[in-house]
Amino acid sequence: MPSIRLESGIAFVALALHAMFITYLSSLFYALSRPAQLGTVAAFPMQFALNGILLFALPGFVMAGIAYAMSKRQALRSVAKILIAQGILL
């Protein structure tokens, strides 16, 4: 089993949270962009978006900040690459 440093694990968690946020927003956009069918109404889309921000985006940013602060002393390249990939994803 490969060993992984704590900083890299936290950076992967931040990347996964932001990937879930992007998936959540794209599914919300898909649900709101198709023509409304009889009996289906998307109520309060702003609340759904705020829910996604509070569940996925903010914890992802907190985890990215923690990973950055923990790896700042040792300047780990793996954490830097993961955080750059996270920025590109967003």
N, CA and C atoms as an extended XYZ file, in Angstrom:
270
Properties=species:S:1:pos:R:3:atomname:S:1:resname:S:1:resid:I:1 pbc="F F F"
N         0.841       -1.169        0.000 N   MET     1
C         0.000        0.000        0.000 CA  MET     1
C         0.888        1.235        0.000 C   MET     1
N         0.697        2.129       -0.956 N   PRO     2
C         1.562        3.311       -1.002 CA  PRO     2
C         1.255        4.259        0.153 C   PRO     2
N         2.312        4.832        0.678 N   SER     3
C         2.111        5.790        1.764 CA  SER     3
C         1.835        7.165        1.160 C   SER     3
N         0.956        7.878        1.789 N   ILE     4
C         0.604        9.215        1.326 CA  ILE     4
C         0.707       10.149        2.518 C   ILE     4
N         1.256       11.303        2.278 N   ARG     5
C         1.409       12.278        3.361 CA  ARG     5
C         0.064       12.911        3.673 C   ARG     5
N        -0.055       13.413        4.877 N   LEU     6
C        -1.301       14.023        5.326 CA  LEU     6
C        -1.674       15.224        4.461 C   LEU     6
N        -0.685       16.031        4.086 N   GLU     7
C        -0.949       17.210        3.271 CA  GLU     7
C        -1.516       16.819        1.909 C   GLU     7
N        -0.961       15.762        1.322 N   SER     8
C        -1.452       15.307        0.018 CA  SER     8
C        -2.869       14.767        0.130 C   SER     8
N        -3.155       14.066        1.204 N   GLY     9
C        -4.506       13.543        1.406 CA  GLY     9
C        -5.526       14.654        1.555 C   GLY     9
N        -5.180       15.686        2.311 N   ILE    10
C        -6.098       16.815        2.474 CA  ILE    10
C        -6.282       17.547        1.152 C   ILE    10
N        -5.211       17.654        0.362 N   ALA    11
C        -5.327       18.298       -0.950 CA  ALA    11
C        -6.226       17.485       -1.876 C   ALA    11
N        -6.148       16.150       -1.813 N   PHE    12
C        -7.037       15.310       -2.618 CA  PHE    12
C        -8.492       15.468       -2.179 C   PHE    12
N        -8.709       15.603       -0.875 N   VAL    13
C       -10.076       15.824       -0.378 CA  VAL    13
C       -10.623       17.150       -0.916 C   VAL    13
N        -9.792       18.193       -0.910 N   ALA    14
C       -10.221       19.491       -1.440 CA  ALA    14
C       -10.539       19.383       -2.930 C   ALA    14
N        -9.712       18.656       -3.662 N   LEU    15
C        -9.964       18.462       -5.096 CA  LEU    15
C       -11.270       17.703       -5.313 C   LEU    15
N       -11.531       16.680       -4.517 N   ALA    16
C       -12.763       15.911       -4.653 CA  ALA    16
C       -13.988       16.755       -4.312 C   ALA    16
N       -13.892       17.592       -3.280 N   LEU    17
C       -15.016       18.456       -2.924 CA  LEU    17
C       -15.341       19.443       -4.043 C   LEU    17
N       -14.321       19.984       -4.671 N   HIS    18
C       -14.585       20.916       -5.762 CA  HIS    18
C       -15.087       20.200       -7.011 C   HIS    18
N       -14.657       18.971       -7.233 N   ALA    19
C       -15.208       18.201       -8.346 CA  ALA    19
C       -16.691       17.911       -8.110 C   ALA    19
N       -17.060       17.611       -6.856 N   MET    20
C       -18.473       17.404       -6.534 CA  MET    20
C       -19.267       18.699       -6.705 C   MET    20
N       -18.668       19.829       -6.379 N   PHE    21
C       -19.340       21.113       -6.544 CA  PHE    21
C       -19.606       21.401       -8.014 C   PHE    21
N       -18.633       21.156       -8.867 N   ILE    22
C       -18.811       21.369      -10.304 CA  ILE    22
C       -19.892       20.440      -10.848 C   ILE    22
N       -19.898       19.187      -10.402 N   THR    23
C       -20.928       18.247      -10.833 CA  THR    23
C       -22.308       18.680      -10.361 C   THR    23
N       -22.390       19.154       -9.135 N   TYR    24
C       -23.663       19.637       -8.576 CA  TYR    24
C       -24.192       20.827       -9.370 C   TYR    24
N       -23.315       21.788       -9.671 N   LEU    25
C       -23.760       22.961      -10.426 CA  LEU    25
C       -24.145       22.613      -11.856 C   LEU    25
N       -23.407       21.693      -12.474 N   SER    26
C       -23.762       21.325      -13.846 CA  SER    26
C       -25.084       20.570      -13.884 C   SER    26
N       -25.366       19.736      -12.885 N   SER    27
C       -26.661       19.051      -12.857 CA  SER    27
C       -27.789       20.040      -12.575 C   SER    27
N       -27.529       21.036      -11.740 N   LEU    28
C       -28.530       22.077      -11.487 CA  LEU    28
C       -28.790       22.882      -12.755 C   LEU    28
N       -27.732       23.225      -13.482 N   PHE    29
C       -27.896       23.956      -14.738 CA  PHE    29
C       -28.684       23.126      -15.747 C   PHE    29
N       -28.380       21.823      -15.803 N   TYR    30
C       -29.103       20.948      -16.727 CA  TYR    30
C       -30.585       20.884      -16.357 C   TYR    30
N       -30.880       20.788      -15.068 N   ALA    31
C       -32.277       20.702      -14.639 CA  ALA    31
C       -33.024       21.993      -14.925 C   ALA    31
N       -32.352       23.141      -14.829 N   LEU    32
C       -33.029       24.415      -15.062 CA  LEU    32
C       -33.096       24.805      -16.533 C   LEU    32
N       -32.234       24.229      -17.364 N   SER    33
C       -32.188       24.649      -18.760 CA  SER    33
C       -33.115       23.848      -19.677 C   SER    33
N       -33.578       22.692      -19.251 N   ARG    34
C       -34.491       21.958      -20.131 CA  ARG    34
C       -35.896       22.511      -20.003 C   ARG    34
N       -36.673       22.293      -21.011 N   PRO    35
C       -38.036       22.830      -20.958 CA  PRO    35
C       -38.827       22.187      -19.821 C   PRO    35
N       -39.634       22.985      -19.183 N   ALA    36
C       -40.429       22.497      -18.059 CA  ALA    36
C       -41.498       21.533      -18.550 C   ALA    36
N       -41.571       20.400      -17.912 N   GLN    37
C       -42.600       19.425      -18.241 CA  GLN    37
C       -43.757       19.604      -17.267 C   GLN    37
N       -44.855       19.063      -17.623 N   LEU    38
C       -46.028       19.194      -16.761 CA  LEU    38
C       -45.781       18.453      -15.443 C   LEU    38
N       -46.001       19.140      -14.357 N   GLY    39
C       -45.872       18.519      -13.053 CA  GLY    39
C       -44.505       18.644      -12.417 C   GLY    39
N       -43.517       19.151      -13.148 N   THR    40
C       -42.182       19.307      -12.557 CA  THR    40
C       -41.823       20.786      -12.550 C   THR    40
N       -41.548       21.281      -11.390 N   VAL    41
C       -41.177       22.677      -11.234 CA  VAL    41
C       -39.948       22.737      -10.334 C   VAL    41
N       -38.896       23.413      -10.789 N   ALA    42
C       -37.713       23.618       -9.953 CA  ALA    42
C       -37.933       24.894       -9.155 C   ALA    42
N       -38.213       24.732       -7.887 N   ALA    43
C       -38.486       25.883       -7.040 CA  ALA    43
C       -37.216       26.306       -6.323 C   ALA    43
N       -37.022       27.593       -6.221 N   PHE    44
C       -35.922       28.177       -5.468 CA  PHE    44
C       -34.537       27.716       -5.949 C   PHE    44
N       -34.162       28.027       -7.190 N   PRO    45
C       -32.849       27.598       -7.681 CA  PRO    45
C       -31.692       28.269       -6.948 C   PRO    45
N       -31.902       29.469       -6.422 N   MET    46
C       -30.827       30.132       -5.688 CA  MET    46
C       -30.511       29.391       -4.394 C   MET    46
N       -31.516       28.830       -3.765 N   GLN    47
C       -31.274       28.050       -2.552 CA  GLN    47
C       -30.510       26.774       -2.860 C   GLN    47
N       -30.794       26.156       -4.014 N   PHE    48
C       -30.039       24.972       -4.412 CA  PHE    48
C       -28.569       25.322       -4.661 C   PHE    48
N       -28.326       26.438       -5.308 N   ALA    49
C       -26.948       26.868       -5.563 CA  ALA    49
C       -26.234       27.202       -4.258 C   ALA    49
N       -26.907       27.878       -3.352 N   LEU    50
C       -26.320       28.205       -2.052 CA  LEU    50
C       -26.037       26.942       -1.248 C   LEU    50
N       -26.919       25.967       -1.357 N   ASN    51
C       -26.689       24.679       -0.716 CA  ASN    51
C       -25.406       24.034       -1.214 C   ASN    51
N       -25.198       24.047       -2.523 N   GLY    52
C       -23.982       23.471       -3.099 CA  GLY    52
C       -22.734       24.210       -2.647 C   GLY    52
N       -22.841       25.524       -2.550 N   ILE    53
C       -21.695       26.309       -2.088 CA  ILE    53
C       -21.354       25.958       -0.648 C   ILE    53
N       -22.373       25.868        0.194 N   LEU    54
C       -22.123       25.586        1.610 CA  LEU    54
C       -21.690       24.143        1.849 C   LEU    54
N       -22.147       23.206        1.018 N   LEU    55
C       -21.793       21.804        1.227 CA  LEU    55
C       -20.469       21.407        0.594 C   LEU    55
N       -20.117       22.014       -0.544 N   PHE    56
C       -18.951       21.549       -1.283 CA  PHE    56
C       -17.861       22.604       -1.454 C   PHE    56
N       -18.216       23.806       -1.844 N   ALA    57
C       -17.207       24.800       -2.211 CA  ALA    57
C       -16.464       25.342       -0.995 C   ALA    57
N       -17.187       25.801        0.013 N   LEU    58
C       -16.518       26.371        1.185 CA  LEU    58
C       -15.642       25.356        1.921 C   LEU    58
N       -16.129       24.124        2.190 N   PRO    59
C       -15.218       23.154        2.813 CA  PRO    59
C       -14.017       22.819        1.931 C   PRO    59
N       -14.212       22.844        0.615 N   GLY    60
C       -13.093       22.599       -0.292 CA  GLY    60
C       -12.026       23.675       -0.189 C   GLY    60
N       -12.470       24.940       -0.093 N   PHE    61
C       -11.508       26.028        0.060 CA  PHE    61
C       -10.799       25.959        1.403 C   PHE    61
N       -11.519       25.579        2.440 N   VAL    62
C       -10.895       25.445        3.761 CA  VAL    62
C        -9.853       24.333        3.742 C   VAL    62
N       -10.196       23.197        3.143 N   MET    63
C        -9.244       22.090        3.054 CA  MET    63
C        -8.025       22.461        2.209 C   MET    63
N        -8.237       23.203        1.133 N   ALA    64
C        -7.109       23.639        0.302 CA  ALA    64
C        -6.204       24.578        1.087 C   ALA    64
N        -6.786       25.470        1.864 N   GLY    65
C        -5.979       26.370        2.687 CA  GLY    65
C        -5.196       25.629        3.743 C   GLY    65
N        -5.819       24.619        4.359 N   ILE    66
C        -5.114       23.822        5.371 CA  ILE    66
C        -3.964       23.052        4.734 C   ILE    66
N        -4.207       22.450        3.573 N   ALA    67
C        -3.145       21.705        2.889 CA  ALA    67
C        -2.000       22.628        2.488 C   ALA    67
N        -2.343       23.815        2.027 N   TYR    68
C        -1.306       24.778        1.651 CA  TYR    68
C        -0.488       25.206        2.859 C   TYR    68
N        -1.165       25.489        3.959 N   ALA    69
C        -0.453       25.928        5.163 CA  ALA    69
C         0.418       24.819        5.731 C   ALA    69
N        -0.050       23.570        5.673 N   MET    70
C         0.736       22.460        6.215 CA  MET    70
C         1.955       22.144        5.356 C   MET    70
N         1.838       22.328        4.052 N   SER    71
C         2.941       21.968        3.168 CA  SER    71
C         3.869       23.133        2.870 C   SER    71
N         3.575       24.298        3.418 N   LYS    72
C         4.374       25.481        3.104 CA  LYS    72
C         5.807       25.343        3.622 C   LYS    72
N         5.978       24.716        4.766 N   ARG    73
C         7.324       24.575        5.329 CA  ARG    73
C         8.207       23.657        4.502 C   ARG    73
N         7.616       22.568        3.991 N   GLN    74
C         8.429       21.589        3.279 CA  GLN    74
C         8.391       21.764        1.767 C   GLN    74
N         7.524       22.608        1.269 N   ALA    75
C         7.387       22.902       -0.167 CA  ALA    75
C         7.222       21.620       -0.980 C   ALA    75
N         6.157       20.887       -0.687 N   LEU    76
C         5.899       19.625       -1.377 CA  LEU    76
C         5.354       19.886       -2.773 C   LEU    76
N         5.969       19.248       -3.761 N   ARG    77
C         5.543       19.433       -5.146 CA  ARG    77
C         4.197       18.761       -5.422 C   ARG    77
N         3.949       17.639       -4.768 N   SER    78
C         2.698       16.929       -5.030 CA  SER    78
C         1.494       17.760       -4.593 C   SER    78
N         1.596       18.405       -3.438 N   VAL    79
C         0.494       19.246       -2.963 CA  VAL    79
C         0.307       20.436       -3.892 C   VAL    79
N         1.396       21.007       -4.345 N   ALA    80
C         1.304       22.146       -5.257 CA  ALA    80
C         0.615       21.747       -6.556 C   ALA    80
N         0.940       20.570       -7.089 N   LYS    81
C         0.316       20.112       -8.327 CA  LYS    81
C        -1.181       19.856       -8.131 C   LYS    81
N        -1.540       19.289       -6.991 N   ILE    82
C        -2.957       19.019       -6.723 CA  ILE    82
C        -3.725       20.329       -6.587 C   ILE    82
N        -3.162       21.296       -5.893 N   LEU    83
C        -3.850       22.570       -5.716 CA  LEU    83
C        -3.955       23.351       -7.032 C   LEU    83
N        -2.962       23.224       -7.889 N   ILE    84
C        -3.049       23.846       -9.219 CA  ILE    84
C        -4.139       23.172      -10.048 C   ILE    84
N        -4.236       21.845       -9.968 N   ALA    85
C        -5.298       21.134      -10.680 CA  ALA    85
C        -6.672       21.546      -10.162 C   ALA    85
N        -6.758       21.782       -8.877 N   GLN    86
C        -8.017       22.231       -8.290 CA  GLN    86
C        -8.397       23.617       -8.821 C   GLN    86
N        -7.442       24.514       -8.940 N   GLY    87
C        -7.714       25.834       -9.491 CA  GLY    87
C        -8.139       25.773      -10.947 C   GLY    87
N        -7.536       24.890      -11.708 N   ILE    88
C        -7.921       24.718      -13.109 CA  ILE    88
C        -9.337       24.151      -13.204 C   ILE    88
N        -9.678       23.227      -12.314 N   LEU    89
C       -11.009       22.622      -12.314 CA  LEU    89
C       -12.077       23.673      -12.045 C   LEU    89
N       -11.807       24.559      -11.115 N   LEU    90
C       -12.797       25.588      -10.805 CA  LEU    90
C       -12.828       26.646      -11.880 C   LEU    90
